[in-house]
Amino acid sequence: MSDWTAGYVADIGYTYGYYPELNPLRVKLAFLNQGLVFPDVGTACELGFGQGLSVGMHAAASVVEWHGTDFNPAQAGYAQQLAAVSGSGARLYDQAFDEFARRTDLPQFDYIGLHGIWSWISDENRAVIVEFIRARLKVGGVLYISYNTLPGWAAFAPMRHLLSQHAAVMGAEGNGTLNRIDGAVDFAEKLLATNPLYSRVNTSIADRMTRLKTMPKQYLAHEYFNRDWMPMHFATMAEWLEPAKLQFACTAHPSEQVDALNLNAEQQQFLKSIPDANLRESTRDFIVNQQFRRDYWVKGARKLNAIDQAEALRLIKVVLVAYRPDVSLTMTGGVGEVTLTEAIYAPLLDLLADHKPRTLGQIEQALQGKGISFAQIQQSVMVLAGAGHLAPAQDDTVAPKLRKATDKLNTWLANQSRGSNDVGFLASPVTGGGIAVSRTHQFFLLALAQGKKQPAEWAQLAWQILSLQGQKLVKSGQALETPEENLAELIELANAFAQKQVPMLKALQVI
């Protein structure tokens, strides 16, 4: 009997994550910050989309024509349901990569994205993906790819191998992946209790195992227990992508483009002395001990002149997607904890506190007279976007056209939240993608949709949903036992939601 899974975990669905780096709208900001020509994305494809939350939200919240595949039919079915609910028209399939690549009804793509999947598949499937990119990505088109990286994985890779080996050898046939994971983790803990030389030399292993135990089993199954698993040096990735004529453009994570957060002065100078771009990236990975890369590659990198770059940057729109008083000016980067300059960041955040999209040029004009240069605005935007406080925004004329689709999707997701805690995001036509909205907050939105205007009423509805399922809130690590305690906590949460999230979600057209 043939194994349609090709060694990939298929009896456990992947997590319902949303990955903002897959949003094509972010390409413009990343490319312009590096002075690169970016494509206008009209057609896009996600390979290995998992549950399809990212592709479903990007299709509903943008005018981009989306295609994609994930070989797991249960996951593809959920993704197709998201597309059907929103009416986005996304064409999503349950085909393996080689079968999908043979389709004759696919367009040429401006953008192709795959998140994480590259590290968990065979070399044969990697070759299929590279050939697909070569044949289907337009000249000037962009590839987003994320993958487990060396040297960051070097210390833990042997432990991952041992966990996987134990699950394959000692796990009972038919016992299910979840039980095999529990057995493998228990085995590894017993091994570490013997104080092996491996863990004494690699002192981070014990802490890594402790963190691993707190992670969702669905994530662990796919990250650690696939048959194929390959962390990769950056230079090796470059070799893989060379047949598709791709060049490295830049990291897709905005704050990683800010050297001051990640490298000290000596390290920055050392990297500048390396003329070869691939060697420079590989060396940087050693400096920061990179474990996971999120990169944009382009089929034909072209540089903008300084005037064109500056003009295009000033047209980029951004919007604050966090409650202004909650935004900390302390961040952690490769150089450790960094305190952001209040004289720059406070005026910028205050200006954006109303959650209205503004161009960088409008921000520059509004902050005139405060001694803040455009270069400082540009860097601040990258830092805040990397922290998840700020997001690129679509043109004002686009969002209203998409509101019907995102409203349908959000209503459906909020209703689904009554029975599960799977999805913690809703779609915004302003950002072209997902916005974090917790399950409890989705309950409050359901109450709002029912015409309930007072936070106490929202809390009542939330408690009705939770109590019907025998669920309780947890505060300070302790479950709240009585209905009165739970309702009081929900009222407090609802009041905070009314003050912090409701104005923002209205501005982002989520509600």
Secondary structure, 3 states (H helix, E strand, C coil): CCCCCCCCCCCCCCCCCCCHHHCCHHHHHHHHHCCECCCCCCEEEEECCCCCHHHHHHHHCCCCEEEEECCCHHHHHHHHHHHHHHCCCCEEECCCHHHHHCCCCCCCEEEEEEECHHHHCCHHHHHHHHHHHHHHEEEEEEEEEEEEECCCCCCCHHHHHHHHHHHHHCCCCCCCHHHHHHHHHHHHHHHHHCCCHHHHHCCCHHHHHHHHHCCCHHHHHHHHCCCCCCCECHHHHHHHHHHHCCEEEEECCHHHHCHHHHCCHHHHHHHHCCCCHHHHHHHHHHHHCCCEEEEEEECCCCECCHHHHHHHHHHCEEEECCCHHHCCCEEEECCEEEECCHHHHHHHHHHHCCCCCEEHHHHHHHCCCCCCCHHHHHHHHHHHHHCCCEEECCCCCCHHHHHHHHHHHHHHHHHHCCCCCCCCEEEECCCCEEEECCHHHHHHHHHHHCCCCCHHHHHHHHHHHHHHCCCCCEECCEECCCHHHHHHHHHHHHHHHHHHHHHHHHHCCCC
